[in-house]
Amino acid sequence: MNSRISGTPSPDSPAAPLDFDVIIAGCGPTGALLAAELRLHDVRVLVLEKETEPVSFARIVGLHIRSIELMAMRGLLERILEHGRRRPAGAYFAAIDKPAPEGLDSAHAYLLGIPQPVIVDLLEQHAIGRGAQVRHGTAVTGLEQDDDGVTVELAGGQRLRASHLVGCDGGRSTVRKLLGVGFPGEPSRNDTLMGEMEVGVPPEQIAAKMTEIGRTDRRFDFRPFGQGVYRVVIPVAGVGDRARQPTIEDFRQQLRAVAGTDFGVHSPRWLSRFGDATRLAERYRVGRVLLAGDAAHIHPPIGGQGLNLGLQDAFNLGWKLAAQVRGWAPEPLLDTYQAERHPVAEDVLDNTRAQLELLSAEPGPRAVRRLLTELMEFDEVNRRLIEKITAIGIRYDFGPGPDLLGRRLRDLDLKQGRLYDLLHHGRGLLLDRTERLTVDGWSDRVDLLADPTAPLDAPCVLLRPDGHVAWIGDDQHDLNHHLARWFGHPTT
């Protein structure tokens, strides 16, 4: 495996021509969405996926509010809604059964359950439709970078050249290992079996056993999932062989150990095993190589945040990397990817650690869970935890200013239509209630919408392509300064 990373090209070797602007390792949700985001800006993209076939099991994943908003921003939501099932927001944090507070600041305040292979395929087809190239059965085995680009070596020996490489290749990321980026955290100590299967006993028997076990063990879950199928989640002491796919007999044995019965489970739809490892990459960028999604962070799936965190990485990185490739990015723009997303991942890792503790059967964690359940009766506490899990509470540090600065803006109803419909092309947007400002000099990167009736408690806001508020005010000179900060020098 070639892991050499050179800092400068040989003085005797002229830079090789680029085959692509960006190569992405991994065509999961993060890699596919990133490819589509880059294609919005005519970046030449190649996505390399080592697997030849999609996963065989149809595990249901949940899109949280912020990820649903991102899909709406790019015109994908209606297509995705056809394949998903909406569920009420709430009971996210450590599965504490509290409904979402009233008036969540989103037009999409629900959870969307969707089979993982479906969302992966939809995003991949979206990227291909935008012009990205995708190659399956192609693994990255080496990389070298210099001042002008990255040379990527493939399993068959082929070498490709790109301006940048992004590792979206999962928790065991080859790209991260080749870079030598540290991945500190806690290794897996216990496994969890998860799957969907049919049962051979009446629902009343299952409900009674669930009530009995739930008094002491919050990690065990056995609930109906429609059409006679049950979703089964069983904690396992210790770490098993991750290379071996669990079998229905594994589930039966563990059910008998935990519940005293295997409920006659049979005919599984899918079976999987996951650990409780929690790790965060020390760096998201080394020169021209970046990391996103599970390649940058892993954690237990409690709260359903993992896939969402990766999608939001891609949305944050896509327009910034495109700006770098297209040549108009301000000098520090690409570095803001790590500055903004690394703390978000730290917070997710911490809240999953906390949630795991609250699922423990030990007396201390059970007492804390009872206390938190009581505290969540207060709207402020419940709202804070919901906004944390669903990522609508994120505020990037853009410097001093009103509370809205650095936050995402909800999907407003404007006289020209819905706000998110105006963000489909991945450009910045100035929403001007004064009808006095201009984006002259940046009109190739930023759209202008003058709407004095916009339901907004600010004179004007400048939105980045990811929907976060980059500036608030009504002064043209100050606006120009912030346009240059985020969108580079004006075009003469």
Secondary structure, DSSP 8 states (H G I E B T S, - for coil): -B----SS--TTS-----SEEEEEE--SHHHHHHHHHHHTTT--EEEEES-SS--SS--EEEE-HHHHHHHHHTT-HHHHHTT-EEEESB--GGG---B--TT-S-S--EEEEEEHHHHHHHHHHHHHHHT-EEEES--EEEEEE-SS-EEEEETTS-EEEEEEEEE---TT-HHHHHHT----EE---EEEEEEEEE-SS-HHHHHHHHHHHHTT-SS-EEEE-STTEEEEEEEEEB---TTS---HHHHHHHHHHHHS--TT-EEEEEEEEEE--EEE-S-SEETTEEE-GGGTEE---TTS-HHHHHHHHHHHHHHHHHHHHHT---TTTTTHHHHHHHHHHHHHHHHHHHHHHHT--SHHHHHHHHHHHHHTTSHHHHHHHHHHHHTTT-B---SSS-TTTTBB----EETTEETGGGGTT--EEEEESSS----TT-TTTEEEEE-TT-S-SSSEEEE-TTSBEEEE-S-HHHHHHHHHHHH-S---
